[in-house]
């Protein structure tokens, strides 16, 4: 029979992390572990019901504990001794997105946002991060190093760091290479130190360049950066944008163009930021295109089309189907919502977006 007043053990809480030193939400809390449980060796239990989500913890003695935080009797816990790092990663992926703080379970994909989702909210940046943590989002794209401390406070990952190049003036322009390379080297170091996994790269506008000239120039620039990115485990993601509606003359406006750049650079740390909204406009056939070019995609953005607004039933992309395909492929990166709410209040629109990609 379990103790009525179990002892308290200090634990480090890891919520929804693939590994304990990347993308985690560290917190210290008191967790009651009965003596009988501490001696048990039971299989890890998983229960996806909202009131009984499991949570993975690590005690100061390096034990890993999987238990149901809302279970008053602690009748379904499991303790696994002497787990090495690989075992930790495997166990935590099984329990991904579980939370003792009551944040919703967002399924198999690690979801986040760009700043536009807060349009009309008048929230401070800190309140935005707090709201993301409460809603079960884990990352925030396109925020610079000055915002990293606030994001860290709420366990929000700076998942796509800006500043390497400009949208219209990018890596396809050889005259800008020296400046871009210098700045990107600096950002790689800053991002690696902060645990930010990726930098956004922008091709720049064509300005009369042929496809081949733009590809060759982009490859030349990225070749000067790839070794540093590999050494620091930072992903360089060149964004695919539409040139039909939002960004006239932008060169990396088709998946085939971006993939050719990646193939020639031939680095595991140079990939594409596949923006689903933009490629719906330029190409359509989203799921097939993602599948055919899977190895070259390192990050995703979303928005409703037409309009770049909410992921509602009023737009044409079936995000539930796209998200399921991405998750079924075993995607371990981040997917960030980059719409601006037009009809609904920001929180209602964001909840809808998060639900659309919860699979």
C-alpha positions in Angstrom: 0.0 0.0 0.0 1.4 3.4 -1.0 2.3 5.9 1.7 -0.3 8.5 2.5 2.4 11.2 3.0 5.1 10.3 0.5 8.5 12.1 0.8 9.4 15.0 -1.4 12.2 14.7 -4.0 13.7 17.7 -5.8 13.5 17.1 -9.6 14.5 18.8 -12.8 11.4 18.9 -15.0 11.8 18.4 -18.7 8.7 19.1 -20.7 8.4 17.9 -24.3 12.1 17.9 -25.0 13.9 15.6 -27.4 17.0 15.9 -25.3 17.8 17.6 -22.0 20.0 20.4 -23.3 18.0 21.6 -26.4 14.5 23.1 -26.6 13.7 22.3 -23.0 11.6 24.1 -20.4 13.7 23.7 -17.2 11.9 24.2 -13.9 12.4 23.0 -10.3 9.3 21.7 -8.5 8.6 19.4 -5.6 7.3 16.0 -6.7 6.0 13.4 -4.2 7.6 10.0 -4.8 6.5 7.3 -2.4 9.2 4.9 -1.1 7.4 1.9 -2.7 7.6 3.6 -6.1 11.2 4.6 -5.7 12.0 0.9 -5.5 9.8 -0.1 -8.4 10.9 -0.9 -11.9 7.8 -0.7 -14.0 7.4 0.0 -17.8 6.8 3.6 -18.8 3.1 4.3 -19.0 1.6 6.7 -21.5 -1.8 8.3 -21.1 -2.8 11.1 -23.5 -6.0 12.1 -21.7 -5.9 15.7 -20.8 -6.2 15.1 -17.1 -3.4 12.4 -17.0 -0.6 13.5 -19.2 2.7 11.9 -18.3 5.8 14.0 -17.5 9.4 13.0 -17.7 11.6 14.2 -14.8 15.2 13.6 -13.7 16.1 13.5 -10.0 19.3 14.9 -8.6 20.4 11.3 -8.4 20.1 11.0 -12.2 17.1 8.8 -12.1 14.4 9.3 -14.7 10.8 9.3 -13.5 7.8 9.0 -15.7 4.6 9.6 -13.8 1.1 11.2 -14.0 1.4 14.5 -12.3 -2.4 14.8 -11.6 -2.6 11.3 -10.1 -3.3 11.8 -6.4 -2.3 8.3 -5.5 0.7 8.0 -7.7 -0.6 4.6 -8.8 0.8 4.7 -12.4 4.4 5.8 -12.1 7.5 4.3 -13.5 11.1 4.8 -12.5 14.0 3.7 -14.7 17.4 3.6 -13.2 20.8 4.1 -14.9 19.4 5.6 -18.1 22.1 6.9 -20.4 21.7 9.9 -22.7 20.3 7.8 -25.6 17.7 6.2 -23.3 16.8 9.6 -22.1 16.2 10.9 -25.6 14.1 7.8 -26.5 12.0 8.1 -23.3 11.4 11.8 -23.6 10.3 11.5 -27.2 7.6 9.1 -26.1 6.5 11.6 -23.6 6.9 14.6 -25.8 4.8 17.7 -25.1 3.7 16.4 -21.7 3.4 19.1 -19.0 2.9 19.3 -15.3 2.0 23.0 -15.6 -1.2 22.3 -17.5 -0.1 23.5 -20.9 -2.0 21.6 -23.7 -0.4 18.6 -25.4 0.4 19.7 -28.9 1.1 16.3 -30.3 4.1 15.1 -32.3 5.1 18.5 -33.9 7.0 21.2 -32.0 5.0 24.3 -32.8 5.8 28.0 -32.5 5.1 31.4 -33.9 6.4 34.5 -35.7 5.5 37.9 -34.3 2.6 38.5 -36.6 0.3 36.2 -34.7 0.1 38.7 -31.9 -1.2 41.5 -34.1 -3.8 43.5 -32.2 -2.9 42.0 -28.8 -0.8 44.9 -27.4 1.2 42.3 -25.4 4.7 43.0 -24.4 7.3 40.6 -25.7 7.5 39.0 -22.3 3.8 38.5 -22.1 3.9 37.0 -25.6 6.4 34.4 -24.4 4.3 33.7 -21.3 1.3 33.2 -23.5 3.1 30.8 -25.8 4.2 28.7 -22.8 0.7 28.6 -21.4 -0.7 27.5 -24.8 1.8 24.7 -25.4 3.9 26.4 -28.1 7.7 25.9 -27.8 9.4 28.3 -30.1 9.5 31.8 -31.5 11.0 32.5 -35.0 12.8 35.6 -36.2 13.8 37.0 -32.8 17.3 38.3 -32.4 19.9 37.8 -29.6 18.5 40.7 -27.6 15.3 38.7 -27.0 17.0 35.4 -26.0 17.1 36.0 -22.2 13.3 36.6 -22.0 12.6 33.6 -24.2 14.8 31.4 -22.1 12.9 32.5 -19.0 9.7 30.9 -20.4 11.4 28.0 -22.1 10.8 29.3 -25.6 13.4 28.3 -28.2 14.7 31.0 -30.6 14.1 28.6 -33.4 15.1 30.7 -36.4 17.5 33.6 -35.9 17.3 36.6 -38.3 20.0 39.1 -39.4 22.2 37.1 -41.7 21.0 38.6 -44.9 18.1 40.8 -46.2 15.1 39.8 -48.2 15.9 41.8 -51.3 19.7 41.9 -50.8 20.8 38.4 -50.2 23.3 35.7 -50.9 22.7 35.7 -54.7 24.6 39.0 -54.9 28.3 38.5 -54.9 29.0 42.1 -54.0 27.3 41.5 -50.6 29.1 38.2 -49.8 31.9 39.7 -47.6 29.3 41.5 -45.4 26.9 38.6 -45.2 29.6 36.1 -44.4 31.1 38.2 -41.6 27.7 38.8 -40.1 26.6 35.2 -40.4 29.8 33.8 -38.8 29.1 36.1 -35.8 25.4 35.0 -35.6 26.4 31.3 -35.8 28.5 31.7 -32.6 25.9 33.7 -30.8 23.1 31.3 -31.7 25.1 28.2 -30.8 25.9 29.7 -27.4 22.2 30.4 -26.7 21.0 27.0 -28.0 19.3 28.5 -31.0 19.2 25.8 -33.7 19.0 27.7 -37.0 19.6 30.9 -38.9 17.4 32.2 -41.7 19.1 32.8 -45.1 17.5 34.8 -47.8 18.4 34.6 -51.5 17.7 38.2 -52.4 15.9 39.5 -55.5 16.9 38.5 -59.0 17.6 42.0 -60.4 18.1 40.4 -63.9 20.1 37.4 -62.7 19.4 34.1 -64.4 18.5 31.0 -62.4 22.0 29.6 -62.9 23.8 32.8 -61.9 21.7 33.2 -58.8 22.4 29.5 -57.8 26.1 29.8 -58.4 26.4 33.0 -56.4 24.3 31.5 -53.5 26.4 28.3 -53.5 29.6 30.3 -53.3 28.4 32.2 -50.3 27.1 29.2 -48.4 30.3 27.3 -49.1 32.1 29.9 -47.0 29.7 29.3 -44.1 28.9 25.6 -44.1 31.9 24.3 -42.2 31.3 26.7 -39.3 27.6 25.8 -39.2 28.5 22.1 -39.1 31.0 22.6 -36.3 28.5 24.5 -34.2 25.5 22.4 -35.2 23.6 25.3 -36.6 21.2 24.9 -39.5 21.3 27.5 -42.3 17.8 27.6 -43.8 17.1 29.5 -47.0 13.5 30.5 -47.1 11.2 29.8 -50.0 9.0 32.8 -50.6 6.4 33.6 -53.3 7.2 36.2 -56.0 3.7 36.3 -57.3 1.9 38.1 -54.4 4.1 39.2 -51.6 7.7 39.4 -52.7 8.0 40.3 -56.4 11.4 39.4 -58.0 12.6 37.2 -55.0 14.7 34.5 -56.5 14.3 31.5 -54.2 10.6 31.3 -55.1 10.5 27.6 -56.2 11.4 24.4 -54.4 13.5 23.2 -57.3 15.7 26.3 -57.3 16.3 26.1 -53.6 16.9 22.3 -53.7 19.5 22.8 -56.4 21.4 25.3 -54.2 21.3 22.8 -51.3 22.5 19.9 -53.5 25.5 21.8 -54.7 26.5 23.0 -51.2 26.1 19.4 -50.1 26.0 20.0 -46.3 23.7 18.5 -43.7 23.5 22.0 -42.2 22.3 23.8 -45.3 18.6 23.3 -46.0 15.4 25.1 -46.9 12.8 26.8 -44.8 9.7 25.5 -46.5 7.0 28.1 -46.2 3.7 26.2 -46.9 1.8 29.4 -47.5 4.3 30.8 -50.1 4.7 27.5 -51.9 0.9 27.0 -52.1 0.8 30.2 -54.1 3.8 29.3 -56.3 3.4 25.5 -56.8 0.6 23.9 -54.8 0.9 20.1 -54.5 2.3 20.7 -51.1 2.5 17.2 -49.6 4.0 15.5 -52.7 6.6 18.3 -53.0 7.6 18.0 -49.3 7.9 14.3 -49.6 10.0 14.4 -52.8 12.4 16.9 -51.3 12.3 15.8 -47.7 16.1 15.6 -47.1 16.5 19.3 -48.1 13.9 20.7 -45.7 14.9 21.9 -42.3 12.0 24.1 -41.0 8.4 25.0 -41.8 6.2 28.1 -41.8 2.5 28.3 -42.1 -0.3 30.8 -42.9 -3.7 30.6 -44.5 -4.1 31.2 -48.2 -5.3 33.5 -49.6 -4.5 36.4 -47.4 -1.7 35.1 -45.1 -4.2 35.1 -42.3 -5.7 32.6 -39.8 -5.5 28.8 -40.4 -9.3 28.7 -40.6 -11.8 26.9 -42.7 -12.0 30.0 -44.8 -8.6 29.3 -46.4 -7.7 26.5 -48.8 -4.8 24.6 -47.2 -5.6 21.4 -45.3 -3.1 22.0 -42.5 -4.3 18.9 -40.5 -3.3 16.7 -43.5 -0.1 18.5 -44.1 0.9 18.3 -40.4 0.1 14.6 -40.2 2.3 13.9 -43.3 5.2 15.9 -41.8 4.8 14.1 -38.4 4.5 10.7 -40.1 7.8 11.4 -41.8 9.5 11.6 -38.4 10.2 15.3 -38.5 12.0 16.5 -35.4 12.4 20.2 -36.2 10.1 23.1 -35.6 7.0 24.4 -37.4 6.1 28.1 -36.8 2.9 29.9 -37.6 3.6 33.1 -39.6 0.1 34.5 -40.3 -1.5 37.7 -39.0 -5.0 37.4 -37.6 -7.6 39.3 -39.6 -11.0 38.2 -38.3 -10.5 36.5 -34.9 -8.9 37.8 -31.8 -5.2 36.8 -31.6 -5.6 34.1 -28.9 -8.5 32.4 -30.6 -6.7 32.5 -33.9 -3.5 31.1 -32.4 -5.4 28.3 -30.6 -7.0 27.4 -34.0 -3.6 27.3 -35.7 -2.0 25.2 -33.0 -5.0 22.8 -33.1 -4.7 22.6 -36.9 -1.2 21.2 -36.6 -1.7 19.0 -33.5 -1.4 15.5 -34.8 
